[in-house]
Amino acid sequence: MPADEVPETFHVTTDEQLRAVSNLARHRIMSVLRFEPATITQIAARVGLAKGSSSYHVRLLERAGLVKVVRTRKVRGVTERYYAMAARSIVLPDPGEGGPDLLMRHAVADLEAAPREGERHVGMAHLRLTEEQFAELGARLEALADEYRELSDPSLADVSLVFALFRPTSQVQAEGDSK
């Protein structure tokens, strides 16, 4: 399927799909398939898993509808399958009150696994914003990510951008909840 025919979003709606994306190895496999199709052998090499483990995880992702076979070819009598993401982005359900945000857990794990050498930009800012400023900042962050997503070149090294804009639990509310 040509890249322009890939759906923009895939909404995770079932428990099977949620379990599929909840695993860090499968998250990393989806990262490999983000920009270009790959075979099980290529996926295994890029993720650092055995081919059997990669095959298992890809089958689970395929069964959940998150990845699909986009082309095949015969190699020495064996059919080689190329897998790709089923959509450009995946939308997860709201984790619910007190539930950990899956994307943030995976982002932190990816950050911890990333090479320490080289340039990195990691920071945290505490702000006090009006509702309007909060909404505007969220929209600007999403627009900036979209702008750079359009500039992405699959031939270049992967870069991850993660942001979270949220209102933390207030100290007064947290203290009241613990009583």
TIVO-2410 file (N, C-alpha, C; in nm, 3 decimals):
# residues 179
REC num residu      c1      c2      c3 atome chaine
REC   1      M   0.085  -0.118   0.000     N      A
REC   1      M   0.000   0.000   0.000    CA      A
REC   1      M   0.089   0.124   0.000     C      A
REC   2      P   0.071   0.217  -0.095     N      A
REC   2      P   0.152   0.339  -0.096    CA      A
REC   2      P   0.133   0.418   0.033     C      A
REC   3      A   0.240   0.493   0.072     N      A
REC   3      A   0.237   0.565   0.199    CA      A
REC   3      A   0.120   0.661   0.210     C      A
REC   4      D   0.078   0.721   0.096     N      A
REC   4      D  -0.031   0.817   0.103    CA      A
REC   4      D  -0.167   0.749   0.122     C      A
REC   5      E  -0.174   0.616   0.110     N      A
REC   5      E  -0.299   0.544   0.132    CA      A
REC   5      E  -0.311   0.488   0.274     C      A
REC   6      V  -0.207   0.503   0.354     N      A
REC   6      V  -0.210   0.455   0.492    CA      A
REC   6      V  -0.302   0.546   0.574     C      A
REC   7      P  -0.396   0.490   0.649     N      A
REC   7      P  -0.484   0.575   0.732    CA      A
REC   7      P  -0.402   0.661   0.829     C      A
REC   8      E  -0.455   0.776   0.860     N      A
REC   8      E  -0.385   0.868   0.950    CA      A
REC   8      E  -0.377   0.813   1.091     C      A
REC   9      T  -0.488   0.762   1.145     N      A
REC   9      T  -0.488   0.715   1.283    CA      A
REC   9      T  -0.553   0.578   1.298     C      A
REC  10      F  -0.507   0.508   1.398     N      A
REC  10      F  -0.564   0.381   1.440    CA      A
REC  10      F  -0.603   0.399   1.586     C      A
REC  11      H  -0.729   0.384   1.618     N      A
REC  11      H  -0.776   0.399   1.755    CA      A
REC  11      H  -0.777   0.263   1.825     C      A
REC  12      V  -0.700   0.252   1.931     N      A
REC  12      V  -0.698   0.130   2.011    CA      A
REC  12      V  -0.828   0.126   2.091     C      A
REC  13      T  -0.906   0.020   2.067     N      A
REC  13      T  -1.037   0.011   2.132    CA      A
REC  13      T  -1.060  -0.120   2.206     C      A
REC  14      T  -0.982  -0.224   2.177     N      A
REC  14      T  -1.006  -0.353   2.241    CA      A
REC  14      T  -0.897  -0.386   2.341     C      A
REC  15      D  -0.927  -0.478   2.431     N      A
REC  15      D  -0.827  -0.523   2.528    CA      A
REC  15      D  -0.709  -0.587   2.457     C      A
REC  16      E  -0.735  -0.664   2.350     N      A
REC  16      E  -0.627  -0.729   2.275    CA      A
REC  16      E  -0.532  -0.624   2.217     C      A
REC  17      Q  -0.586  -0.518   2.161     N      A
REC  17      Q  -0.503  -0.412   2.105    CA      A
REC  17      Q  -0.423  -0.341   2.215     C      A
REC  18      L  -0.488  -0.315   2.327     N      A
REC  18      L  -0.421  -0.248   2.437    CA      A
REC  18      L  -0.307  -0.334   2.492     C      A
REC  19      R  -0.331  -0.464   2.506     N      A
REC  19      R  -0.224  -0.554   2.552    CA      A
REC  19      R  -0.108  -0.554   2.451     C      A
REC  20      A  -0.142  -0.550   2.323     N      A
REC  20      A  -0.038  -0.553   2.219    CA      A
REC  20      A   0.052  -0.432   2.229     C      A
REC  21      V  -0.003  -0.313   2.248     N      A
REC  21      V   0.081  -0.192   2.254    CA      A
REC  21      V   0.143  -0.171   2.391     C      A
REC  22      S   0.097  -0.243   2.492     N      A
REC  22      S   0.148  -0.223   2.628    CA      A
REC  22      S   0.286  -0.282   2.649     C      A
REC  23      N   0.331  -0.368   2.561     N      A
REC  23      N   0.459  -0.435   2.576    CA      A
REC  23      N   0.570  -0.350   2.516     C      A
REC  24      L   0.680  -0.331   2.589     N      A
REC  24      L   0.790  -0.246   2.543    CA      A
REC  24      L   0.856  -0.301   2.417     C      A
REC  25      A   0.873  -0.432   2.406     N      A
REC  25      A   0.934  -0.490   2.286    CA      A
REC  25      A   0.847  -0.461   2.163     C      A
REC  26      R   0.716  -0.473   2.179     N      A
REC  26      R   0.627  -0.445   2.066    CA      A
REC  26      R   0.625  -0.296   2.034     C      A
REC  27      H   0.635  -0.212   2.135     N      A
REC  27      H   0.646  -0.067   2.114    CA      A
REC  27      H   0.769  -0.038   2.028     C      A
REC  28      R   0.879  -0.103   2.059     N      A
REC  28      R   1.003  -0.080   1.982    CA      A
REC  28      R   0.992  -0.136   1.840     C      A
REC  29      I   0.922  -0.246   1.825     N      A
REC  29      I   0.899  -0.300   1.690    CA      A
REC  29      I   0.817  -0.201   1.608     C      A
REC  30      M   0.714  -0.143   1.669     N      A
REC  30      M   0.634  -0.045   1.596    CA      A
REC  30      M   0.718   0.078   1.560     C      A
REC  31      S   0.815   0.113   1.644     N      A
REC  31      S   0.905   0.224   1.612    CA      A
REC  31      S   0.988   0.193   1.489     C      A
REC  32      V   1.032   0.068   1.476     N      A
REC  32      V   1.109   0.026   1.358    CA      A
REC  32      V   1.023   0.039   1.233     C      A
REC  33      L   0.895   0.008   1.245     N      A
REC  33      L   0.806   0.006   1.128    CA      A
REC  33      L   0.741   0.143   1.101     C      A
REC  34      R   0.776   0.241   1.181     N      A
REC  34      R   0.713   0.373   1.169    CA      A
REC  34      R   0.731   0.436   1.032     C      A
REC  35      F   0.851   0.425   0.974     N      A
REC  35      F   0.880   0.495   0.850    CA      A
REC  35      F   0.893   0.406   0.728     C      A
REC  36      E   0.925   0.277   0.751     N      A
REC  36      E   0.942   0.190   0.636    CA      A
REC  36      E   0.915   0.045   0.674     C      A
REC  37      P   0.869  -0.034   0.576     N      A
REC  37      P   0.844  -0.176   0.602    CA      A
REC  37      P   0.974  -0.250   0.633     C      A
REC  38      A   0.961  -0.360   0.705     N      A
REC  38      A   1.078  -0.442   0.739    CA      A
REC  38      A   1.036  -0.587   0.755     C      A
REC  39      T   1.132  -0.676   0.735     N      A
REC  39      T   1.110  -0.819   0.754    CA      A
REC  39      T   1.136  -0.855   0.899     C      A
REC  40      I   1.099  -0.975   0.938     N      A
REC  40      I   1.126  -1.022   1.075    CA      A
REC  40      I   1.276  -1.016   1.103     C      A
REC  41      T   1.358  -1.056   1.008     N      A
REC  41      T   1.504  -1.053   1.026    CA      A
REC  41      T   1.553  -0.911   1.050     C      A
REC  42      Q   1.503  -0.815   0.971     N      A
REC  42      Q   1.543  -0.676   0.987    CA      A
REC  42      Q   1.494  -0.620   1.120     C      A
REC  43      I   1.372  -0.654   1.157     N      A
REC  43      I   1.317  -0.608   1.284    CA      A
REC  43      I   1.401  -0.662   1.400     C      A
REC  44      A   1.430  -0.791   1.396     N      A
REC  44      A   1.508  -0.855   1.503    CA      A
REC  44      A   1.644  -0.787   1.520     C      A
REC  45      A   1.710  -0.756   1.409     N      A
REC  45      A   1.841  -0.692   1.415    CA      A
REC  45      A   1.831  -0.551   1.474     C      A
REC  46      R   1.729  -0.476   1.435     N      A
REC  46      R   1.716  -0.337   1.481    CA      A
REC  46      R   1.671  -0.327   1.626     C      A
REC  47      V   1.592  -0.424   1.671     N      A
REC  47      V   1.539  -0.419   1.808    CA      A
REC  47      V   1.631  -0.495   1.905     C      A
REC  48      G   1.713  -0.585   1.852     N      A
REC  48      G   1.802  -0.662   1.938    CA      A
REC  48      G   1.735  -0.782   2.001     C      A
REC  49      L   1.639  -0.841   1.930     N      A
REC  49      L   1.570  -0.961   1.976    CA      A
REC  49      L   1.605  -1.078   1.885     C      A
REC  50      A   1.584  -1.199   1.934     N      A
REC  50      A   1.597  -1.317   1.849    CA      A
REC  50      A   1.487  -1.313   1.744     C      A
REC  51      K   1.512  -1.376   1.630     N      A
REC  51      K   1.411  -1.378   1.523    CA      A
REC  51      K   1.280  -1.442   1.570     C      A
REC  52      G   1.289  -1.548   1.649     N      A
REC  52      G   1.169  -1.614   1.700    CA      A
REC  52      G   1.086  -1.521   1.788     C      A
REC  53      S   1.153  -1.447   1.876     N      A
REC  53      S   1.082  -1.351   1.963    CA      A
REC  53      S   1.021  -1.239   1.881     C      A
REC  54      S   1.096  -1.190   1.783     N      A
REC  54      S   1.044  -1.083   1.696    CA      A
REC  54      S   0.922  -1.132   1.621     C      A
REC  55      S   0.928  -1.253   1.570     N      A
REC  55      S   0.817  -1.311   1.496    CA      A
REC  55      S   0.693  -1.322   1.585     C      A
REC  56      Y   0.711  -1.368   1.707     N      A
REC  56      Y   0.601  -1.380   1.803    CA      A
REC  56      Y   0.534  -1.244   1.826     C      A
REC  57      H   0.615  -1.141   1.855     N      A
REC  57      H   0.562  -1.008   1.883    CA      A
REC  57      H   0.494  -0.947   1.760     C      A
REC  58      V   0.551  -0.967   1.643     N      A
REC  58      V   0.491  -0.914   1.520    CA      A
REC  58      V   0.356  -0.982   1.494     C      A
REC  59      R   0.348  -1.113   1.518     N      A
REC  59      R   0.220  -1.184   1.500    CA      A
REC  59      R   0.112  -1.128   1.592     C      A
REC  60      L   0.149  -1.097   1.717     N      A
REC  60      L   0.052  -1.038   1.810    CA      A
REC  60      L   0.007  -0.900   1.761     C      A
REC  61      L   0.101  -0.821   1.713     N      A
REC  61      L   0.066  -0.689   1.660    CA      A
REC  61      L  -0.022  -0.700   1.536     C      A
REC  62      E   0.009  -0.799   1.452     N      A
REC  62      E  -0.070  -0.820   1.331    CA      A
REC  62      E  -0.212  -0.866   1.367     C      A
REC  63      R  -0.222  -0.959   1.461     N      A
REC  63      R  -0.353  -1.009   1.504    CA      A
REC  63      R  -0.439  -0.895   1.562     C      A
REC  64      A  -0.373  -0.799   1.628     N      A
REC  64      A  -0.444  -0.685   1.687    CA      A
REC  64      A  -0.477  -0.578   1.583     C      A
REC  65      G  -0.424  -0.594   1.462     N      A
REC  65      G  -0.453  -0.498   1.355    CA      A
REC  65      G  -0.362  -0.376   1.352     C      A
REC  66      L  -0.256  -0.378   1.433     N      A
REC  66      L  -0.166  -0.263   1.442    CA      A
REC  66      L  -0.060  -0.261   1.333     C      A
REC  67      V  -0.019  -0.379   1.286     N      A
REC  67      V   0.075  -0.389   1.174    CA      A
REC  67      V   0.016  -0.485   1.072     C      A
REC  68      K   0.065  -0.475   0.950     N      A
REC  68      K   0.015  -0.565   0.846    CA      A
REC  68      K   0.125  -0.593   0.745     C      A
REC  69      V   0.107  -0.701   0.671     N      A
REC  69      V   0.199  -0.736   0.564    CA      A
REC  69      V   0.168  -0.644   0.446     C      A
REC  70      V   0.273  -0.575   0.396     N      A
REC  70      V   0.251  -0.483   0.285    CA      A
REC  70      V   0.310  -0.534   0.154     C      A
REC  71      R   0.401  -0.633   0.164     N      A
REC  71      R   0.451  -0.698   0.042    CA      A
REC  71      R   0.523  -0.827   0.081     C      A
REC  72      T   0.533  -0.915  -0.016     N      A
REC  72      T   0.605  -1.041   0.004    CA      A
REC  72      T   0.699  -1.063  -0.114     C      A
REC  73      R   0.799  -1.146  -0.091     N      A
REC  73      R   0.888  -1.187  -0.200    CA      A
REC  73      R   0.946  -1.324  -0.165     C      A
REC  74      K   0.975  -1.401  -0.269     N      A
REC  74      K   1.035  -1.534  -0.250    CA      A
REC  74      K   1.186  -1.521  -0.241     C      A
REC  75      V   1.243  -1.581  -0.137     N      A
REC  75      V   1.388  -1.584  -0.118    CA      A
REC  75      V   1.425  -1.729  -0.091     C      A
REC  76      R   1.495  -1.791  -0.184     N      A
REC  76      R   1.537  -1.931  -0.172    CA      A
REC  76      R   1.421  -2.021  -0.130     C      A
REC  77      G   1.308  -2.005  -0.194     N      A
REC  77      G   1.193  -2.090  -0.169    CA      A
REC  77      G   1.110  -2.054  -0.047     C      A
REC  78      V   1.150  -1.950   0.026     N      A
REC  78      V   1.078  -1.907   0.145    CA      A
REC  78      V   1.012  -1.773   0.115     C      A
REC  79      T   0.890  -1.756   0.158     N      A
REC  79      T   0.821  -1.628   0.139    CA      A
REC  79      T   0.861  -1.532   0.251     C      A
REC  80      E   0.922  -1.422   0.211     N      A
REC  80      E   0.964  -1.319   0.305    CA      A
REC  80      E   0.855  -1.212   0.310     C      A
REC  81      R   0.809  -1.181   0.430     N      A
REC  81      R   0.702  -1.082   0.447    CA      A
REC  81      R   0.760  -0.951   0.497     C      A
REC  82      Y   0.713  -0.841   0.440     N      A
REC  82      Y   0.748  -0.708   0.485    CA      A
REC  82      Y   0.630  -0.651   0.561     C      A
REC  83      Y   0.654  -0.609   0.685     N      A
REC  83      Y   0.549  -0.557   0.771    CA      A
REC  83      Y   0.561  -0.405   0.780     C      A
REC  84      A   0.446  -0.338   0.799     N      A
REC  84      A   0.442  -0.194   0.817    CA      A
REC  84      A   0.330  -0.161   0.915     C      A
REC  85      M   0.333  -0.041   0.968     N      A
REC  85      M   0.227   0.005   1.056    CA      A
REC  85      M   0.096   0.013   0.979     C      A
REC  86      A  -0.013  -0.013   1.046     N      A
REC  86      A  -0.145  -0.008   0.984    CA      A
REC  86      A  -0.195   0.135   0.970     C      A
REC  87      A  -0.135   0.230   1.041     N      A
REC  87      A  -0.172   0.371   1.035    CA      A
REC  87      A  -0.051   0.456   1.073     C      A
REC  88      R  -0.057   0.583   1.039     N      A
REC  88      R   0.055   0.674   1.071    CA      A
REC  88      R   0.071   0.695   1.221     C      A
REC  89      S  -0.040   0.698   1.295     N      A
REC  89      S  -0.031   0.716   1.439    CA      A
REC  89      S  -0.135   0.628   1.509     C      A
REC  90      I  -0.108   0.602   1.634     N      A
REC  90      I  -0.195   0.518   1.716    CA      A
REC  90      I  -0.252   0.605   1.828     C      A
REC  91      V  -0.382   0.601   1.846     N      A
REC  91      V  -0.447   0.676   1.952    CA      A
REC  91      V  -0.489   0.578   2.059     C      A
REC  92      L  -0.438   0.600   2.179     N      A
REC  92      L  -0.470   0.513   2.292    CA      A
REC  92      L  -0.588   0.568   2.370     C      A
REC  93      P  -0.663   0.481   2.436     N      A
REC  93      P  -0.772   0.531   2.520    CA      A
REC  93      P  -0.716   0.604   2.641     C      A
REC  94      D  -0.796   0.690   2.700     N      A
REC  94      D  -0.757   0.760   2.821    CA      A
REC  94      D  -0.728   0.655   2.927     C      A
REC  95      P  -0.614   0.665   2.997     N      A
REC  95      P  -0.581   0.561   3.095    CA      A
REC  95      P  -0.674   0.559   3.216     C      A
REC  96      G  -0.755   0.660   3.232     N      A
REC  96      G  -0.846   0.661   3.347    CA      A
REC  96      G  -0.775   0.713   3.470     C      A
REC  97      E  -0.852   0.747   3.568     N      A
REC  97      E  -0.796   0.805   3.689    CA      A
REC  97      E  -0.700   0.709   3.758     C      A
REC  98      G  -0.582   0.758   3.787     N      A
REC  98      G  -0.481   0.679   3.857    CA      A
REC  98      G  -0.408   0.581   3.769     C      A
REC  99      G  -0.448   0.566   3.642     N      A
REC  99      G  -0.381   0.472   3.552    CA      A
REC  99      G  -0.255   0.534   3.493     C      A
REC 100      P  -0.149   0.459   3.485     N      A
REC 100      P  -0.025   0.515   3.427    CA      A
REC 100      P  -0.043   0.537   3.278     C      A
REC 101      D   0.018   0.641   3.228     N      A
REC 101      D   0.010   0.670   3.086    CA      A
REC 101      D   0.112   0.585   3.013     C      A
REC 102      L   0.063   0.494   2.932     N      A
REC 102      L   0.145   0.397   2.861    CA      A
REC 102      L   0.252   0.463   2.774     C      A
REC 103      L   0.215   0.568   2.702     N      A
REC 103      L   0.312   0.634   2.615    CA      A
REC 103      L   0.428   0.692   2.694     C      A
REC 104      M   0.399   0.750   2.807     N      A
REC 104      M   0.506   0.810   2.888    CA      A
REC 104      M   0.598   0.702   2.946     C      A
REC 105      R   0.540   0.589   2.988     N      A
REC 105      R   0.625   0.480   3.039    CA      A
REC 105      R   0.720   0.431   2.930     C      A
REC 106      H   0.667   0.414   2.807     N      A
REC 106      H   0.752   0.370   2.696    CA      A
REC 106      H   0.854   0.475   2.660     C      A
REC 107      A   0.815   0.602   2.663     N      A
REC 107      A   0.908   0.710   2.630    CA      A
REC 107      A   1.024   0.713   2.730     C      A
REC 108      V   0.995   0.698   2.857     N      A
REC 108      V   1.100   0.696   2.959    CA      A
REC 108      V   1.192   0.575   2.938     C      A
REC 109      A   1.135   0.460   2.909     N      A
REC 109      A   1.216   0.341   2.884    CA      A
REC 109      A   1.305   0.361   2.761     C      A
REC 110      D   1.251   0.423   2.655     N      A
REC 110      D   1.332   0.451   2.536    CA      A
REC 110      D   1.442   0.551   2.567     C      A
REC 111      L   1.411   0.653   2.645     N      A
REC 111      L   1.512   0.752   2.684    CA      A
REC 111      L   1.624   0.687   2.765     C      A
REC 112      E   1.587   0.601   2.858     N      A
REC 112      E   1.688   0.533   2.941    CA      A
REC 112      E   1.775   0.440   2.857     C      A
REC 113      A   1.719   0.382   2.750     N      A
REC 113      A   1.794   0.289   2.665    CA      A
REC 113      A   1.875   0.361   2.557     C      A
REC 114      A   1.846   0.488   2.534     N      A
REC 114      A   1.915   0.563   2.429    CA      A
REC 114      A   2.062   0.585   2.465     C      A
REC 115      P   2.150   0.590   2.364     N      A
REC 115      P   2.293   0.614   2.390    CA      A
REC 115      P   2.312   0.746   2.465     C      A
REC 116      R   2.401   0.747   2.559     N      A
REC 116      R   2.428   0.867   2.640    CA      A
REC 116      R   2.509   0.970   2.563     C      A
REC 117      E   2.592   0.924   2.469     N      A
REC 117      E   2.671   1.019   2.392    CA      A
REC 117      E   2.581   1.085   2.287     C      A
REC 118      G   2.620   1.200   2.242     N      A
REC 118      G   2.539   1.271   2.144    CA      A
REC 118      G   2.448   1.372   2.211     C      A
REC 119      E   2.388   1.454   2.129     N      A
REC 119      E   2.304   1.561   2.180    CA      A
REC 119      E   2.167   1.509   2.223     C      A
REC 120      R   2.124   1.556   2.338     N      A
REC 120      R   1.991   1.522   2.392    CA      A
REC 120      R   1.931   1.649   2.449     C      A
REC 121      H   1.803   1.661   2.440     N      A
REC 121      H   1.732   1.773   2.499    CA      A
REC 121      H   1.622   1.716   2.588     C      A
REC 122      V   1.644   1.721   2.717     N      A
REC 122      V   1.546   1.670   2.812    CA      A
REC 122      V   1.528   1.777   2.919     C      A
REC 123      G   1.406   1.813   2.945     N      A
REC 123      G   1.383   1.916   3.045    CA      A
REC 123      G   1.242   1.908   3.098     C      A
REC 124      M   1.219   1.989   3.197     N      A
REC 124      M   1.086   1.995   3.257    CA      A
REC 124      M   1.065   2.140   3.300     C      A
REC 125      A   0.948   2.192   3.273     N      A
REC 125      A   0.916   2.329   3.314    CA      A
REC 125      A   0.787   2.326   3.393     C      A
REC 126      H   0.784   2.399   3.500     N      A
REC 126      H   0.663   2.414   3.579    CA      A
REC 126      H   0.607   2.552   3.548     C      A
REC 127      L   0.483   2.555   3.502     N      A
REC 127      L   0.422   2.679   3.456    CA      A
REC 127      L   0.293   2.704   3.532     C      A
REC 128      R   0.249   2.828   3.530     N      A
REC 128      R   0.117   2.863   3.583    CA      A
REC 128      R   0.046   2.935   3.470     C      A
REC 129      L  -0.056   2.867   3.414     N      A
REC 129      L  -0.122   2.916   3.294    CA      A
REC 129      L  -0.272   2.926   3.313     C      A
REC 130      T  -0.332   3.019   3.240     N      A
REC 130      T  -0.477   3.025   3.235    CA      A
REC 130      T  -0.525   2.909   3.149     C      A
REC 131      E  -0.654   2.880   3.153     N      A
REC 131      E  -0.710   2.774   3.068    CA      A
REC 131      E  -0.680   2.801   2.921     C      A
REC 132      E  -0.692   2.928   2.880     N      A
REC 132      E  -0.667   2.964   2.741    CA      A
REC 132      E  -0.520   2.942   2.704     C      A
REC 133      Q  -0.428   2.982   2.792     N      A
REC 133      Q  -0.286   2.962   2.767    CA      A
REC 133      Q  -0.252   2.813   2.761     C      A
REC 134      F  -0.312   2.737   2.850     N      A
REC 134      F  -0.290   2.593   2.853    CA      A
REC 134      F  -0.333   2.532   2.719     C      A
REC 135      A  -0.452   2.566   2.673     N      A
REC 135      A  -0.503   2.513   2.546    CA      A
REC 135      A  -0.417   2.559   2.429     C      A
REC 136      E  -0.375   2.685   2.430     N      A
REC 136      E  -0.291   2.738   2.321    CA      A
REC 136      E  -0.156   2.666   2.317     C      A
REC 137      L  -0.094   2.646   2.432     N      A
REC 137      L   0.035   2.578   2.436    CA      A
REC 137      L   0.022   2.435   2.385     C      A
REC 138      G  -0.084   2.366   2.427     N      A
REC 138      G  -0.106   2.229   2.378    CA      A
REC 138      G  -0.120   2.226   2.227     C      A
REC 139      A  -0.197   2.319   2.172     N      A
REC 139      A  -0.217   2.325   2.027    CA      A
REC 139      A  -0.085   2.358   1.955     C      A
REC 140      R  -0.006   2.449   2.011     N      A
REC 140      R   0.122   2.485   1.948    CA      A
REC 140      R   0.220   2.368   1.951     C      A
REC 141      L   0.224   2.293   2.062     N      A
REC 141      L   0.313   2.177   2.069    CA      A
REC 141      L   0.273   2.072   1.965     C      A
REC 142      E   0.143   2.046   1.954     N      A
REC 142      E   0.095   1.948   1.855    CA      A
REC 142      E   0.125   1.995   1.713     C      A
REC 143      A   0.106   2.126   1.685     N      A
REC 143      A   0.134   2.180   1.552    CA      A
REC 143      A   0.283   2.170   1.520     C      A
REC 144      L   0.368   2.196   1.617     N      A
REC 144      L   0.513   2.187   1.596    CA      A
REC 144      L   0.553   2.043   1.567     C      A
REC 145      A   0.498   1.948   1.642     N      A
REC 145      A   0.526   1.807   1.616    CA      A
REC 145      A   0.479   1.768   1.476     C      A
REC 146      D   0.359   1.813   1.436     N      A
REC 146      D   0.307   1.783   1.303    CA      A
REC 146      D   0.397   1.843   1.195     C      A
REC 147      E   0.443   1.966   1.216     N      A
REC 147      E   0.530   2.032   1.118    CA      A
REC 147      E   0.657   1.950   1.095     C      A
REC 148      Y   0.719   1.905   1.202     N      A
REC 148      Y   0.843   1.828   1.188    CA      A
REC 148      Y   0.816   1.685   1.141     C      A
REC 149      R   0.699   1.631   1.171     N      A
REC 149      R   0.663   1.498   1.119    CA      A
REC 149      R   0.658   1.503   0.966     C      A
REC 150      E   0.605   1.612   0.912     N      A
REC 150      E   0.600   1.630   0.766    CA      A
REC 150      E   0.739   1.640   0.705     C      A
REC 151      L   0.836   1.692   0.780     N      A
REC 151      L   0.974   1.707   0.731    CA      A
REC 151      L   1.056   1.579   0.746     C      A
REC 152      S   1.001   1.478   0.814     N      A
REC 152      S   1.076   1.355   0.842    CA      A
REC 152      S   1.123   1.290   0.713     C      A
REC 153      D   1.248   1.246   0.715     N      A
REC 153      D   1.310   1.177   0.602    CA      A
REC 153      D   1.346   1.037   0.650     C      A
REC 154      P   1.283   0.933   0.594     N      A
REC 154      P   1.308   0.796   0.640    CA      A
REC 154      P   1.454   0.751   0.627     C      A
REC 155      S   1.532   0.822   0.548     N      A
REC 155      S   1.672   0.783   0.532    CA      A
REC 155      S   1.759   0.833   0.647     C      A
REC 156      L   1.705   0.920   0.731     N      A
REC 156      L   1.780   0.975   0.844    CA      A
REC 156      L   1.756   0.894   0.970     C      A
REC 157      A   1.845   0.911   1.066     N      A
REC 157      A   1.831   0.842   1.195    CA      A
REC 157      A   1.703   0.887   1.265     C      A
REC 158      D   1.644   0.795   1.340     N      A
REC 158      D   1.520   0.820   1.412    CA      A
REC 158      D   1.544   0.918   1.527     C      A
REC 159      V   1.449   1.007   1.548     N      A
REC 159      V   1.449   1.101   1.660    CA      A
REC 159      V   1.313   1.090   1.726     C      A
REC 160      S   1.310   1.085   1.858     N      A
REC 160      S   1.182   1.079   1.929    CA      A
REC 160      S   1.154   1.212   1.996     C      A
REC 161      L   1.033   1.259   1.981     N      A
REC 161      L   0.986   1.379   2.048    CA      A
REC 161      L   0.870   1.336   2.136     C      A
REC 162      V   0.882   1.365   2.265     N      A
REC 162      V   0.778   1.330   2.360    CA      A
REC 162      V   0.745   1.455   2.439     C      A
REC 163      F   0.618   1.485   2.451     N      A
REC 163      F   0.581   1.595   2.538    CA      A
REC 163      F   0.454   1.559   2.613     C      A
REC 164      A   0.441   1.616   2.729     N      A
REC 164      A   0.321   1.597   2.809    CA      A
REC 164      A   0.287   1.731   2.872     C      A
REC 165      L   0.169   1.776   2.848     N      A
REC 165      L   0.121   1.900   2.908    CA      A
REC 165      L   0.001   1.861   2.993     C      A
REC 166      F   0.012   1.879   3.122     N      A
REC 166      F  -0.093   1.835   3.213    CA      A
REC 166      F  -0.092   1.918   3.339     C      A
REC 167      R  -0.200   1.911   3.409     N      A
REC 167      R  -0.209   1.978   3.539    CA      A
REC 167      R  -0.186   1.872   3.647     C      A
REC 168      P  -0.075   1.883   3.720     N      A
REC 168      P  -0.048   1.783   3.824    CA      A
REC 168      P  -0.148   1.798   3.939     C      A
REC 169      T  -0.156   1.693   4.018     N      A
REC 169      T  -0.240   1.696   4.136    CA      A
REC 169      T  -0.187   1.805   4.228     C      A
REC 170      S  -0.277   1.886   4.279     N      A
REC 170      S  -0.231   1.992   4.369    CA      A
REC 170      S  -0.191   1.932   4.503     C      A
REC 171      Q  -0.102   1.998   4.573     N      A
REC 171      Q  -0.053   1.953   4.703    CA      A
REC 171      Q  -0.169   1.939   4.800     C      A
REC 172      V  -0.262   2.036   4.800     N      A
REC 172      V  -0.375   2.034   4.891    CA      A
REC 172      V  -0.464   1.912   4.862     C      A
REC 173      Q  -0.490   1.886   4.734     N      A
REC 173      Q  -0.574   1.771   4.697    CA      A
REC 173      Q  -0.505   1.640   4.735     C      A
REC 174      A  -0.374   1.629   4.708     N      A
REC 174      A  -0.299   1.507   4.738    CA      A
REC 174      A  -0.300   1.479   4.889     C      A
REC 175      E  -0.282   1.583   4.970     N      A
REC 175      E  -0.283   1.566   5.115    CA      A
REC 175      E  -0.421   1.523   5.164     C      A
REC 176      G  -0.529   1.580   5.105     N      A
REC 176      G  -0.665   1.544   5.142    CA      A
REC 176      G  -0.699   1.402   5.108     C      A
REC 177      D  -0.645   1.352   4.994     N      A
REC 177      D  -0.672   1.216   4.949    CA      A
REC 177      D  -0.605   1.113   5.041     C      A
REC 178      S  -0.493   1.150   5.103     N      A
REC 178      S  -0.419   1.053   5.185    CA      A
REC 178      S  -0.475   1.041   5.325     C      A
REC 179      K  -0.570   1.125   5.361     N      A
REC 179      K  -0.626   1.120   5.499    CA      A
REC 179      K  -0.735   1.019   5.510     C      A
***
